[in-house]
Amino acid sequence: MITLSDLFWLALLGLGIFHWLKSREMKDYVLQACKKYCEATTLQLLDEGLVLRAIWFKRDEKGKLRLWRRYEFEFTSTGDERYTGKAITLGKRILRIETGVHRMELH
């Protein structure tokens, strides 16, 4: 017989799996955007990697509570040095991708 406690744990497990799948989907979406950004700015995305560094709840412009995420990635502009960039999301929207100060190769 299934108890209320069993249902609670099953629901919690289901919620955890749902969150994990949605997080993977968002990470893949942001990774593709970072690749396009690097290509457009003549940078090279390194290691095909994106790391979630921060997650929080913030309100969007309509006042709705959303997940705010900050991802970090590594890139190079010359092939010699590694730099860290970041991508900020709010809900399903990418707010910005930043690469900061880095050396550019002169041609």
C-alpha positions as CSV (number, residue, x, y, z in Angstrom):
1,M,0.0,0.0,0.0
2,I,1.3,3.5,-0.9
3,T,1.4,5.9,2.0
4,L,1.3,9.7,1.9
5,S,5.0,9.8,2.7
6,D,5.7,7.6,-0.3
7,L,3.7,10.0,-2.5
8,F,5.6,12.9,-1.1
9,W,9.0,11.3,-1.9
10,L,7.9,10.3,-5.4
11,A,6.7,13.8,-6.1
12,L,9.9,15.3,-4.8
13,L,11.9,12.9,-7.0
14,G,9.8,13.7,-10.0
15,L,10.3,17.5,-9.4
16,G,14.1,17.0,-9.1
17,I,14.2,15.1,-12.4
18,F,12.1,17.7,-14.1
19,H,14.4,20.5,-12.8
20,W,17.5,18.6,-13.9
21,L,16.1,18.1,-17.4
22,K,15.1,21.8,-17.8
23,S,18.5,22.9,-16.4
24,R,20.3,20.7,-19.0
25,E,18.1,22.2,-21.8
26,M,18.8,25.7,-20.7
27,K,22.6,25.0,-20.4
28,D,22.6,23.6,-24.0
29,Y,20.7,26.7,-25.2
30,V,23.2,29.1,-23.5
31,L,26.2,27.1,-24.8
32,Q,24.9,27.5,-28.4
33,A,24.5,31.2,-27.8
34,C,28.0,31.5,-26.5
35,K,29.4,29.6,-29.5
36,K,27.6,32.0,-31.9
37,Y,28.8,35.0,-29.8
38,C,32.4,33.8,-30.0
39,E,32.2,33.2,-33.7
40,A,30.7,36.6,-34.3
41,T,33.4,38.4,-32.3
42,T,36.3,36.3,-33.7
43,L,36.9,34.5,-30.4
44,Q,37.3,30.8,-29.9
45,L,35.2,29.0,-27.3
46,L,37.5,26.6,-25.4
47,D,36.6,23.1,-24.1
48,E,33.0,23.3,-25.3
49,G,32.3,24.0,-21.7
50,L,29.8,26.0,-19.7
51,V,29.8,26.0,-15.9
52,L,26.9,27.1,-13.7
53,R,28.4,29.4,-11.1
54,A,25.4,31.0,-9.5
55,I,21.6,30.5,-9.3
56,W,19.1,32.7,-7.6
57,F,15.5,33.9,-7.8
58,K,14.9,37.3,-9.3
59,R,11.9,39.2,-10.7
60,D,11.7,40.0,-14.4
61,E,10.4,43.3,-15.8
62,K,6.8,42.2,-15.2
63,G,7.5,41.3,-11.6
64,K,7.3,37.5,-12.1
65,L,9.7,35.4,-10.1
66,R,12.2,33.7,-12.3
67,L,15.5,31.7,-12.0
68,W,18.5,33.9,-12.5
69,R,21.6,32.0,-13.6
70,R,25.3,33.0,-14.2
71,Y,27.3,30.6,-16.4
72,E,31.0,30.9,-17.0
73,F,33.0,29.8,-20.1
74,E,36.5,30.0,-21.3
75,F,37.6,31.5,-24.5
76,T,40.8,32.7,-26.3
77,S,41.4,35.5,-28.7
78,T,45.0,34.7,-29.8
79,G,45.2,31.0,-29.1
80,D,47.8,31.6,-26.3
81,E,45.8,32.9,-23.3
82,R,42.6,31.7,-21.7
83,Y,40.0,34.2,-20.6
84,T,36.8,33.8,-18.7
85,G,33.5,35.0,-20.0
86,K,30.0,34.9,-18.5
87,A,26.5,34.5,-19.7
88,I,23.6,35.8,-17.5
89,T,20.1,34.4,-17.9
90,L,16.7,35.2,-16.4
91,G,14.1,32.6,-16.9
92,K,14.4,31.3,-20.4
93,R,16.0,34.5,-21.7
94,I,19.7,35.3,-22.1
95,L,20.2,38.8,-20.6
96,R,23.8,39.2,-21.8
97,I,27.0,37.5,-22.7
98,E,30.2,39.2,-21.5
99,T,33.8,38.5,-22.4
100,G,35.5,41.3,-20.5
101,V,39.0,42.7,-21.3
102,H,41.2,40.4,-23.4
103,R,44.1,40.7,-25.8
104,M,43.3,40.9,-29.5
105,E,45.6,39.7,-32.2
106,L,46.5,42.5,-34.8
107,H,46.7,41.5,-38.4
